[in-house]
Amino acid sequence: MRQRRDIQGLRALAVGLVVIFHLFPSVLTGGYIGVDVFFVISGYLITGHLDRQLDRHGRIRLGEFWARRIRRLLPAALLVMAVSAVGALLLIPRTLLPQNLTEIAAAAGYVLNWVLAASSVDYLSSDAPASVAQHYWSLSVEEQFYIVWPLLLTAAVLVGVRLLGRSRRTALTAVIGLVFAASLAASIVQTAISPAPAYFVTTTRAWEFAAGALVALLPALGARLGASVRLIASWVALVAVLACGVFFTASTPFPGAIALIPVVATALLLWLGDDDHALAPQRLSHPAAVQFVGDASYSLYLWHWPIIVLAAAAIGRPLDPLLALAAGALTVALAWATMRWVEQPIRRAPGLLARRLPTYAGAAAAMAAVITLALSPLGVLRAEDQAAAATIAELERDASGCFGAYALLNDCDDPYALTDTVNPTLTQSGGFGLRSGDGEECDWATIADRSEMSCDLGVPAAEATERLAFIGDSHADQYALPLALAAREHDWSVLVRTRGSCTPLAPVGVAAEDATASQAEACDRWTIDVLDEVVSDTEVDTVIVAGRYELQPDSTENAHEVMERLQDAGKSVIFIADLPGTAHEWGATDTMESAPSCVEREWRDDACAWEPAPHTDWAQTAAYEAGATIIDPSTLLCQEGRCHIVVGGTIVFADSHHISRAFARTLTGWFGDQISGALARS
């Protein structure tokens, strides 16, 4: 089959959208739709190829098909993975190395999209920087398509043609149409309910391949239309794709129903075919430079992201425009070299490399080698972390020592010094809040990509000296560990109800600025249910409220009303003031940066301390107005107007705004004393 110049042009467009989006994200905010253009093209080309096999031979030669895909795709992909693994070991910060190496191994097994979908629902992991291999998620989806699609079409022919007596085209169209409808429905529903994993999973993307596949089974459209109609349709479709790249953003619910725009537009361009009309947009794909980009699109896609990530790691900051241009130039050079000396020679190699068994064996060996290269260092890293964790665990239990908050509470010398117990990797991997190994039986549920925690801490209610309720968002979660320990010590029983990014002090119907529609709806339901439960629980005498309020619009009046409602129900209210998150300049003023990353990069005494910007906390204002007791952790951590990231030989924050588990544990005594004092005054 003669190579179509318009398809190479679409490939060039797709890779251009993605690369520009990654190099200059503020310029092309929706450039990620280039991946969807690739998916439609793949569905079109592969289905057309398989249909021709069925026409000639009456069956799909599965072994040969998969061998051809291996020779075409794996050599370049595994080469870039191996280089990325070495680059990660040399340049990626220690805190991010386990994530990077794990994802390289998952990419080598072509399951990275499922790994990313699973980690995206974890509240802490969802904020982690993208790894050097993250772009392989789309290639994982493609490989899964290449495995399943010929099997599906084979089954369609066996059932539709041989058992039901339908024509081959009818059978194929029916099955592909069913995949399109089912996957599109799944994409719309899952994007609304759980957008983070929906972006990565194969089930929400299969319909995009099916869209291209359906076009491959249809008669060519271009020849059936008049020149003017074909011209208008082509321009409308191309402008639609470009408009998506320009106007879509990170907040666009994708790949839900709105993904129909770039997918249908791409499918229409494929259906219309090439056009030599002087005004046809297809003519834009004819120049040699565009054809080169189309030819090299696979290698361009493979190389561009590792170059961006590794270059940023090497200089310790995101790429400025000049460096981004240099990264783009290096991407083109490496892509040309890879296409010239890896892709083409192996794909066209005669003899042994052209045979199926050596192809499969070589692919398996190469994949195993890359996985081994990525995972072997993890064993060493884990052994180091385990030894450090054992030492830190002992220090956490010594309330008379100088570790963590104890350094401030015991008036130790030089509490902000960088000591040998500071471990950014352990701090970051440890996360925040309660964990399953903490001896508390909590129920966790992930609803609309936000974690909800529900449990009772401390002693049984019947044996308790006080029955408390603890409600809030993830900034309440960060205190759950010291609260649990303090509750056991003081014989309290604590009803815990928290939901990430959801404060019960905000009005129902007023969402946080970063919330999706499904997250806002789930938050509203949770808020109503939790407040009703706490108000109606006659055993609860005191309600502790904690949260992050800077992402919520000013809701002082509503917060005041919520606290009055609790007080009218006979509850005392304890309000925990929110701590300011990190503010360390990294290319911009007052940006939030991961505390472990800052410490690892600077690595000197008190280098990451900052002066918090003065601001009015509407929730704290409401607490004053309602007469609630206020506990303010910043009086401990931000003394003399300066907040510190390293305190007592450990890092205060696990990320940029959640208190780390190690530091939180050392707050147990202080936290218990603060609550005891509040209870005594109520």
N, C-alpha and C positions, 0 to 999 in steps of 0.2 A: 504494500500500500504506500503510495507516494505521500511524503510528509507534507502536511498542510501548513502553509505559512501562517494562517490565522491562528491555528492552535499554538504554534510556537510564540506568536504574539501574545496570546492569552497567558501562556506560561510566564512570559517576560513581565506582563502586567501583574500577575499574582505574586511573583517573587519580589518585584519592585515595591508593591504595596507593603509586604511584610518587612522587607529590609529597611525601607524608609521609616516605617512605624517604629522599628526597634532602634534605629540610629537617631531619629528625630521625633520622638513620640508626641510632642506638642504640635508638630506640623501636620501629621496625618494620624489623627486620633483613632480612626477606624481601620487602619491598615491591616489589622488582624484578619479581615475578611478575605485577604489573599489566600489563606489556607482553604477557605470554602471554595474559592475558584479552582484551586488545585483538585479538591475532592470531586467536583463536577467533571472536570477534564478526565480524571482517572476513571470515573464511572463510565464515561463515554467511550474512551479508548479501549479499556479492558473488555467491556461488554461487546463492543464491535469486533474485537479480536476473537473472543470466545464464540460469538455467533457465526463468524466465518469458519471457525473450526468445526462447529456443528454442521454447517452447510456442506463442507467438503468431506468430512470424515464420519458424520453421524454421531460423533461423541467428542468430548473435550479430553485432550491428552494431558491429564492432570500432572503427571510426573514431569513432562517436558515444560508445561506452563510454569510450574513452580521453580524449576531449575533456571528458566530464563529470567524470572523475577529476581532470583538470588543473584545471578550474574550481573544483572542490571543495577541492583540497588545496594546489596550488602557490602561489596568491597569499599566503596567510597564512604558509606555510613560508618563502617567499623574502623576505617582509618581515622576519621574525624573523632570518633569516640576514644580511640587509643591516645591520640594527641591531646584530647580534652582531659583525659585522666592524668596524663603526665603534667599538663599545664595546671590542673587543679592541685596536684601534690606540690607543685613549685610555688604557686601564686595565691591560691584561695586561702583566706584566713582559716585558722584551725577551727573556729566556731562553726564554719559553714562546710568544712571538708566532709564530714559524714553524710550530710544531705547530698552533696555533689557526687560523691563516689557511689552512694546507693542508687541515685537516679541514673548515673551512667550505666550501672549494671542492669537496671530495669530497662533502659533504652536498648541495650544489647540484646535483651530477651524480647524486645518489642511489646512490652506490657507497661510502658511508662505512663500511658494515659490513665490506666486504672490505678496506678500508684499515686499519681497526682490527684485523681478524683478522691481517693481515700484520704489523703493528707489535707486536701482543701477544706474538709469539713472540720478539721481540728482548728480551734480558735487561734492557737499560737502559731501553728505551722502555716496557716493561711497568710500570715504577715511576713513569712520568711522570704528573703530575696530569691529570685529565680536562679536555679542552678545552671551550670554550664551546659547541661544536656536537656533543659526543659523543652526546647523546641522539638525534640524528638517525639513528643506526645502525638503530634499529627502524623509522623511517620509510623508510629505504632498503630494508629488507626488505619492507615493505608495498608500496612502489612496484614493486619487482621482481615481487612477487606479482601486482599488477594488470596488469603487462605480460604475464606468462607464462600466467596462469590462463585468460583467455578463449581464448588460442591452444590451450591444452591441452584445454579442453572442446570447442572446435571440432573438433580432431583426433579426440577421443573419439567425437563424433557421426558424423563422416565415416567412420571405420573401423567403429565398433560398429553403427551403424544402417544406413548405406548399403552397406557391404561385407559385414558379417556378419549383418545382418538382426535385430539385437537391438533391444529397446526403448530409447528414449532414457535412461530412468532406469537401466536395467541397464548401459548403456554408461558413463554418467557415474559411477555408483557403483563400477564395476569399476576405472576409471582412478583415481578419487580414492582408493579403497581401496589401490591399488598405491602411490600417492604417500605415503599415510599410513604404510604398512608400511615402505617403503624409507627414507623420511626419518627415521622413528622409530629404525630400526636404525642408520642413520648417526649420529644424535644420540647414541645410547647408546654406540656404539663410539668416536666421536670425542671425546666428553666424557671417556671413560676414558683415552684415549691422549693427547689434546692439548686440555685443557679451556679454555685461554685463547682460541684462535681458534674453538673449537666454540661458544662463547657468541654469536658475532657472525654466523657464516656462514648464508646462506639455506638451505642444504641441511639443517642441523640444526633448522630452524624450520618448514619447509614442512608437516610433519605436523600442526602446531598449526592452521594454516589449514585443512588437510584434515579435521581433526576437526570444525570448525564446518561445513565444506562437507557432510560426510556427514549431519549433523543436518538441514541444509537440505533434503536429498532425502528425508528420512523423514517419514512422517505425524506430525502433532503428537501428542505423548505425553500431555500434560496431560488432554485430553478422554477418554482411554482409561482413566485411573486413577480410583480412588475418591478422595474428598476427603482422607481420612486418609493414604493412601499418597502422594498428591501433596504433601501438607503435609510429611510426614516426609522425603521425597526432596529437597524444596527446601531444607529446613533443613540436612540433611546436606551437600548440595552447597555451600551458602553458608558453612557453618562450615569445610568443607575448604579453601575458597579463603582465608578469613581466617586459618586456622591456618597455612597456608603462609606468609602474609605475616608472621606473628608468629614462627614457629619456624625458618623457613629462614634461613640466614646466608650470608656471603660464601664460606664453606668448603663449602657444599652443592654437590655435583657437579651442575651445572646447565648446559644443559637435557637431561640424560640421562633415564633411566627415571623418576626422581622427579618430573619435570615432568608426568608423566601425571596426578598428583593435581590440580593447579589446572586443567589443560587439560580433563580428563574432567569435573571438577566444573562448569566453565563451560559445556561442551557440554551437560551434563545440565540446567542451568538454562535454557539456550536451548530445549532440547527440551520441557521442561515448560511453558514459556510463562508468560504473565502469570497472576495469580491474585488475585481480589478477596476471598478468604477473610480473615476478620478476623485470623487468626493466621498467614497466609502471609508468608514473608519478602519476597515480591515487593511487598507493600504498603509496604515501606520505601522503595521507589523511586518511589512515587506523589507525595509532596509536591513542591511547586513548586521548592523549593530544590534538591532532588536532581535534578529534571528539568533545571534550569538548568545544574548541574554536568555532567550528561550531554551537554546541548546544546553546552556550551562546552569539552568535554573535549579536543578537538583543540587549540584555542588555549591551554588551560591547560598541556597537555603541551609545546607549543612554547615558551612563555614561561618556564616555571618554572626550567629549568636555566640559561639565560643570565643570569637575574637573580641566581641563587645564585652563579655563578662570577664575574660582574662585580662584584657587591657585595663578595665576599670579596677580590677583587683590589684594590678601591678602599680597603678598610680594612686590608689587609695581613694578614688572619688569617681563619680560618673564622668563620661566623656564630654568634653566641651565640643562645640561645633567643628572646630578644626580637627580635633582628634577623631571625631566621628567620621569626617570625610576621609581621613587617613585609614580608619578601620574599614570603610567601604572600599577603598582602593586595594587594600590588602586582601579583602574578601574576593574581589574580582580576580586578582592574580592567583590566589590559591585555588579558586574554582576552575580557572582555565587549566592550571597545572593538573588538578585532579581529574578533570574531564579528559585531558590529553593523555595522561600517563597511567590512569587507574580505570576510570569508567570505560572508555572506548576499547583499550587493549583487552581487558578481561571479558567484556561483553562479546567481542568479536574473535576471541582466541580460538584457534583450531585445536584439534587433537584432544588431549586428556581433559583440558579445562572445558571443552564443549560437551563433555559427557555428563550424564545425570549423577551417577554415583560419586565421582570425584567432586562434583559441584556440591552435593549435599554434605559429603564428608568434610570438605574444605570449609563450608559455611559453619558447620557445627564446631569444628576446631577453632576457627577464628572467633566465633561468638564466645566460646568457652575461654579463650585467651583474654579477650577484653573484659569479660566478667571477672576473671581471676585477677587481672591487673587492677580493676576497680575495687574489688572486695578485700583483697589480701591486706592492704594497709589498715582496713577497719578493725581487724583483730588486734593489731598493735595499739591503735588508738583507744579501743575499748578497754584493754588491759591497763593502760595509763590512767584512764578515767576512773576505773574501778578502784585502783590504789588511792587516787586522790579523793574519791568519794568516801572511802573508809576513814581517812584522816579527818575530813570535814565533818562527817557524822559524829565523831567523838567531840569535836569542838562545839558543835551545835548544842550538845547536851550539858555543857559546862557553863552554867549560868553565872559562875563566879569569874569566868575568864574574860577575854578581850576580843572574842570573835563576833562579828556582826554587830547587832544592836547592843550587845553586852559592852562593847568598847565605849559607847556613849553612856550607858546606864551605870557602868562601873568607873567612869571617869579615867579611862586608860590613856596612856601617853600616845600622841600621834595617831588618833583613830582613823585618819584618812590616808594613811601610808599604803603604798603598793607592796604587799608582802607575798611570800611564796605560796600562801593559801589562796590567793586570787586565781580563779580558774574560769575564764570566760566560756569555755566549752561546756563545762558542767552546769554553769549557771543557765546558759541558754537551753541546753537539752533538758534540764530539770523542770523548766516551765514554771508555772505558778498554780496556786490553789491546791485542793485535795487531790490525792491519787489513790488508786485502788489498794496500794500497800500501806496506807496510813491507819488501817484498823477501823475505819468508819464504813458503815454500810450505806452507801448513797446510790440513788438512782440517777443516771445520766441519760439524757435523750437529746438527740440533735434534731431540731425542728427548724426548717428554713435556714439551714446553715448556721444556726446558733445553738450553743450548748445550754441545756437546762439542767440544773442540779436540784435534787429534792431529797432531803434526809433529816434525821434527828441526830444531833451531836451531843456528846457528854453522857450523862447518866440517864436512865429511864425517867420519864416524867413523874412517875409515882414516887420516885426516890429523891427528886430534885429539891434543892432549896429555892431555886428560881426557875421559872419557865420563860424562856426568851424566844423571840422570833427574829430571824436574820434575813433581810430581803435586799435585793439589789441586782446589779449586773456583774460583769467580770471583775470590776473593781471591788465588789463584795467578795467574790470568789478568792481573791488574793489574800484575804484575811481568814479564810475558812480553816486553814491549818492551825494558826495560833489560837483561834477561837475554840477549835475542838480540844486542843491541849489544855487551854485555860478552863474550859467547861468541865473537864474531868477533874481538874485540880480543885475547883470551887463547888463541885456538885451541882452544876447547872444542867438543865435540859434545854437544847436549842433547836427550834424548828427552822430549817434552812430552806429557802426558796430563792434561787437565783436564775437569771437568764442573761446570756451575753448580749451586750449592747442594748439592754432594755432596763430603764430605770422606772420604778413604780411611782416616782414623783412627777413624771411628765404626763400631760393629759393624753387620754386615749384619742387616737387620730392624729397626733403630732409626732412624727417619726424623727429619729436621728438623721442627720444630713447624709450619712453614708448608707442608709437602710434601703433595701429593695422593697417593692410592694408586698411581697410575701413575708419578708422579715417584719415589716411594720404591722401587718395583720396579725402575725403570730405574737408579736410583742403586746398588741392591744388585748388579745385574748388572755395572755399570761397575766398582764397587769390587773385586769378585772378579777380573774380567778384568785390571784394571790391576795389582793387586798380584801376580797370577800372572805377568804379563808381565815386570814389573820384577825380581821375584825370580829368574826363570829366565834373564834376560838376563845372560850372563857378562861382557859387555863393559862393563856399567854398574858403575862403582866407587863412585859417590856418588849418593845420592837426596836431593833437596831437596823438602821438604814445606811447603806453605802452605795456609792456609784460614781460613774464618770459623767460629768454634766456638760463638758465643753462642746460636745457635738450636738447637744439638744438646744433648741431655741429657748429663750428665757421663759420659764414656766413658774415664776415665783408664786403667783396667785394659786395655781393648781397645787404646787408643793405644799403651800400653807394649808390648803383645804384638806389634803391627804393627811397631814400630821394632825390637824384638828379632828378629823374623822377618827383617827386612831385614839387620840386622847379622849374624845367623847365616848369611846367604847371602853374606857377605863384603862388604857395602855399608856405607859410612859414611853417617850420616844428618845432614843439615843441616835444622834446623827454623826457619822464619821466623815469628816471633811476630806475631800479628794486631794491626793498628792499631785503636784505638777509633774508632768512627764518630762522626759529628757529634752533638753534644748541645746544641741551642739551644732555649730555651724558646719555645714558640709555642702558648700555650693550655694547655700541660701541661708537666710537668717531665721533662727527659731524653728528649724525643721526637727522633726522627731527622728532620733536615731537610736538604734538598738544599743543599749548600754554595754552589753558584752562586746559588741563590735567596736565601740569607741575605746573601751579599755584595752582591747587587744591591739588596736592600731596605735594608740598614743603610748601606752605602757610606761607611765611615769606617775609620780605621786599626784593625786588629786587633779589630774589633767582634764578630766571630763566633768568637773564640777561646773555649775552654772548659776546665774542669778535669775530666778524665775520672774517673768514679766508680771507686773501687777495686774490683777483682773478682779472683777466682781463675780463671785460664784452665786448664781441665783438660788441654788438649792440651800446653800449655807445661810443666805439672807432669810429665806423662808424658815429655816430652823431657828434662827434667832427670834424672828417674829412670833413663832409658835411656842417659844419657851422651851424648846427641846435642849437636852444636854448635848454639847458638842465635844467630840474627841477629835483633835487635830494632829495627825501624825507628823505634819510638817514642823511642828514645834520641836520634834526630836531630830528630824532628818535635814531640816533646812534652817539651821541655827545661824543667827547673824546675817540673815538675808541671802544665804548661799546654800544651794542644795548639792549634795554629794552623791556620786555614783558608787564609789568604793568606801565602805565603812567597815572597820574591824576586820580587814583582810578578806572581805567578800563583796560581791557586786549586789547592789540594792535591787536593781530591776532585771527581770528575766528577758525583757524586750525593751521597749521604749517607755512603757507606762504601767507595767504590772510588777508588783514586788515579787522577787524570786523566792522560791521555797526555802532556800537556806537562810536568807535574811528574815523571812517571815517567821520561821521557827524561833529565831532568837528574839522576836518581838513578843513571845508568849507572856512573859512576866509583866512587861509594860502594858500589854493589851488587857490582861486580866485585871491589873490594878486600876486601869482607866475605867473599865466596865464596873468593877466593884465599887469604885468611888461614885459613879453615876447612879448605881442601884441604891447606894446608901443615902444619896440626896433626894431620891424620888419618893 
